[in-house]
Amino acid sequence: MDIEQFRRAGHEAIDRICEYYYTLQDRPVTARVEPGYLRRALPSEAPQTGENFDLITQDYEKYIMPGLTLWHHPSFFAYFPTGSTFEAVLGDLYSGSVPNPGFNWSASPASTELETVVMDWAAKMLGLDSSFRNCANVGGGVIQTTASEAALVAVVAARSRYTKQHPDVSSEKLLIYITTQTHSLGKKAGLVLGLNVRALEVTVEDNFALRGDTLRRALEDDCAAGLHPFILIGTVGTTSSGAVDCLGEIGLVLEDYPFIWLHVDAAWAGIAMVCPEYRDVCALGDINKYGDSFCTNFHKWGLVNFDCSGFWVRDRASLIDALDVTPEFLRTKHGDAGTVIDYRNWHFGLGRKFRSLKLWFVLRSFGVEGFQRYIRETVKLGNMFASLIRESTEFALVTPPSLALTVFRLEPRASPPVPLAKLNELNRVFYARVSARSDIAFTQTDLSGTFCVRMAVGATRTSEDHVKHAYEILCLEGKAALEEWQCATGEVQ
Ligand SMILES: *Cc1c(COP(=O)(O)O)cnc(C)c1O
């Protein structure tokens, strides 16, 4: 493809994408294909001779589009939202047009410098303490691929710091603390690093938030047993129910254990801190007081297309100490002098994408006010949905709504009340019906043995009508599920 062919194909690509967005709402939310559909449809090897580009884009429409789940569809309420804006799409386009691996400052000075600037903008926008910013050259922010990688980086840095201070402790004695509600990234970090993980209990009475007392008891037990907890991964906005660990209590306990690193995983909820009114809910004051590192995903609730995970540390030296390997061919004048950031020492890979470009585009085009408007609008829609659930006689909230996340279940009012096991059965029937539909998407979860359904609002195109329509569908399927379940089990309400 030469430059003029690219110009033509590029214009056509943008036209196709625009058409796609005009028709997005009328498309199925979930992919209606069977496993292996694409292997059956595509040739078993790459073509021997190059093919016509028009044919390739036609096949994109024909084979790829039907296999896509539309996470940015206005009726997508599953998992958590994925950021999606045209500004970010264009940022990715420009980034792809100047391919460079950005591993050190001189690989492309703009790539490193823009990242340090926008990560400081973002830190300020979210209210993070100035010690997390790059400009002071002590802490700093870096864009990671995912929150999982950010957590892994935090664990590696924490381990390095801890073993420096405790050189005689063998790795079998080291312990990563998470809770039973921590995202799978906690257990995965243990798997990857071959370290033991302890999941601290959280209870329904505490809305699944980790309490200081629980942490203190665990620390006393483990330290008495000769074990060495060296990091706690706390969560602001757990995946199942949006729980926020009691970081204030946790921070106070950790004051007695100053070698333990506190990483705060706020992959989804952290972006809400852009609004001053949600900062307390997100425990911003405690993050600023006690957190060693903090992560939130712009690629979730933060308007930037995947991938763009914001990760900040208070002390960049512990990160660099853990990850700096500098062979001769990576040495540079500025790197040796320590006058620049070499981001290869802040993450696992060597090369990295120029992701700050899309974050820069989005931050500038939306402004802080645009971010705030969007977050407020989605929380408002989430609250509207939660009110519909509260007022209904068929459904009930399982936990208090958290920002734009509502966890609920079908719970017909009956006397005596339907026992939990039966309610779970009923809700599985209900969820099977809902998830068989292609016009809407939710996620199931389990909270201490209670099967429930999650509704997360966040797609940029979701309006009040979509939320009301979602509720109508739930009522319809709820009724049908109840009938189906009564028929199958002989239960009569
Ligand atoms: C989504 C989510 C993650 C995982 O995010 P990735 O960027 O996909 O790794 C981790 N923690 C929480 C709380 C999440 O909501």
The ligand as a Gaussian input file, in Angstrom:
#p B3LYP/6-31G(d) Opt

LIG

0 1
 C      -11.208000      -4.630000      36.182000
 C      -10.502000      -4.711000      37.432000
 C       -9.196000      -5.205000      37.460000
 C       -8.512000      -5.768000      36.264000
 O       -8.178000      -4.810000      35.333000
 P       -7.146000      -5.127000      34.161000
 O       -6.702000      -3.784000      33.724000
 O       -7.919000      -5.859000      33.121000
 O       -6.070000      -5.966000      34.713000
 C       -8.551000      -5.198000      38.665000
 N       -9.133000      -4.740000      39.779000
 C      -10.382000      -4.263000      39.793000
 C      -10.971000      -3.761000      41.058000
 C      -11.110000      -4.229000      38.606000
 O      -12.345000      -3.749000      38.614000

